Amino acid sequence: MDRPPAHSASGDLIRLALDLPLARFRLRVRLDLPARATAVMGPSGCGKTSLLEAIAGLRPRARGRIVVGDDVLLDTDAGIRLRPEARRVGYVPQDAGLFPHLTALENVCFGARGGRRRVEAALEALEIGPLRSRHPVSLSGGEKQRVALARALASNPRLLLLDEPLAALDVELRERILPYLLRIRDEWNVLLLYVTHNLGETLTLAGDLIVMRDGAVEAHGPPLELLGAPEISRASAGGLENLFRGRVVSHDAAGGITDVALSGGLHLSIPFAGTLDVGATVTIAVRAEEVLIATAPAPHLSARNVFPVRVLSVLPATGDAIVRCESRDGGHVWLARLTQSAVDALALAPGSAVWLAVKSHSVRLA
Amino acid sequence: MVAEDFQLVAFTLRIAALSTLLLLGPGIAAALVLARYRGPGKGALETVLSLPLVLPPTAVGILLLEALGRRAVVGRWLAARGIEIVFTWKAVLLATMVMSFPLFVRSARTALEEIDPRLVGIARTLGCSPARAFLRVTLPLAWRGLLAGAVLAFSRALGEFGATVMVAGNIPGRTQTLALAIFSYNQTGHDERALRLVAVTVVLAFAALWSAEWIVRRRTRRAAI
């Protein structure tokens, strides 16, 4: 979950000094972004989309400097303003923005730079083969996003701007697209700037996080360091959640529980869900506030899910603390939100061997 | 039909077709401005472009006459170069263009407004110059509305009367169109010839509307496959 994305060896990859008047406020961003993938969070209307559009060159009133790698895209003082078509910046809006009059394949080929091989590679990476001849109107939300990502990749950008690429999708689809984004980040040598409301996505993808408010940068740093900051809980839609994929193993109607096995082998009891077929794949969510920590196995506890973990780190979070734990079933990372006094009482520290306890009713099907 | 009538139909069709073709470029440009431009002067531009729709055509004709007369700048400029417009076929063309222009612009503007402007922006990030983005995204998405506008403009040009009669007169064999001829025949008691021309205009109008409909259907079916 928190594999750190590679940082560049030679200093900052993206330098921004932007000034753009908007309807309600001014967008003012002065940032050096060192990570290969950067998440942008913030309440709706805080200027996130405007920031992306300014970088893409679609806001003629933007002033200041934008440097990506060694390339100056904008420097109004020096009279440099690259046209959008010269910036090699890919842009994928929230609704994918596919050209409705073209097929999936024609969309991908639309701005292809780098020839047939790159197009084929993009089609393959996002598994678009079977969709080639379909028009956007007949594609599902997730398929549209994949085509839009492939279209952007085929144009051989050095920077990819993603505006809530997963927000329009339900959780299950989101988990299906996320691996594609990881693949793009790690295998395509493309920088990512990524708007999201979802903390889980940020932790998975980004090495750097910007939190914006009313056009200004409110917080900036590695996501794990900002995890507990109040700006983040405001900016993230669902609070802090643990999301896992699992498979339905069995039902116990009399006991009122359904048994779900996570990919690593850990079994969780969830409230009885008899409508699910045994063997069905499900996504489960547990809020970090609802995860209990015990320093000894707790046989006398009502919680049905108690399992051993190791504490990875304890992060301060304005009065609270967020404890990151790794389960023994193959590296699922769990987040638990505790009060600072609970952390002190249990003397939690990195390396502590503890037990997590989760009530069945705290597990939600996402 | 007599030979004169054939000549009338041919002349009218030629004028209407030429008028429609010539206003496509400026019409699309004006529609783009109205659809995308947000700023001062837009309201004034909108009003000026719609004037021919709301003014009596004869009033438009008189304004054109004034503009082309010796007292006006345009008229003097043309006269100095020996270009005569008033009471020639060029005046017919000018009158039909002015009268059809707002119809085309209205239809084209609606079609262009329906296109998500972000699609054009995305086309730019994918390497298109503004002109290429227009050709590859805007035009293919708006063509239905543009065609509908062109059909409207063509039909209006076929039937234009008021402005034409003011600037071009009603000279048989030179500036007389179907609409003018129908009026003349009726005034001079040739009701049968007038009715025959009315029948011709009905056929032409149907043909214009149906061929547009046919193109739309054929293109739509092909796109749906």
Contacts between the chains, C-beta under 8 A, distances in Angstrom:
chain1	res1	chain2	res2	distance
A	53	B	121	7.2
A	56	B	121	7.2
A	56	B	125	5.2
A	57	B	124	7.2
A	57	B	125	7.4
A	58	B	121	4.3
A	58	B	124	6.9
A	58	B	125	7.5
A	83	B	124	7.3
A	83	B	129	7.7
A	84	B	121	7.0
A	84	B	124	3.8
A	84	B	125	5.1
A	85	B	124	5.4
A	85	B	125	7.2
A	85	B	126	7.7
A	85	B	127	4.8
A	85	B	128	5.9
A	85	B	129	6.1
A	87	B	125	7.2
A	89	B	125	6.0
A	90	B	125	6.3
A	90	B	126	7.8
A	91	B	121	7.4
A	91	B	122	6.0
A	91	B	125	4.7
A	93	B	118	6.1
A	93	B	122	7.3
A	97	B	116	7.4
A	97	B	118	5.7
A	97	B	119	6.1
A	97	B	122	4.9
A	99	B	119	6.3
A	99	B	122	8.0
A	99	B	123	7.6
A	99	B	137	6.1
A	99	B	141	7.9
A	100	B	141	7.0
A	101	B	140	4.8
A	101	B	141	5.8
A	101	B	223	6.8
A	110	B	123	7.3
A	110	B	126	5.5
A	110	B	136	7.5
A	111	B	123	7.5
A	111	B	125	7.5
A	111	B	126	2.5
A	111	B	127	4.6
A	111	B	128	7.1
A	113	B	127	6.5
A	135	B	223	7.4
A	151	B	126	7.1
A	152	B	125	8.0
A	152	B	126	7.9
A	155	B	125	7.5
A	155	B	126	5.0
A	155	B	127	6.2
A	157	B	125	8.0
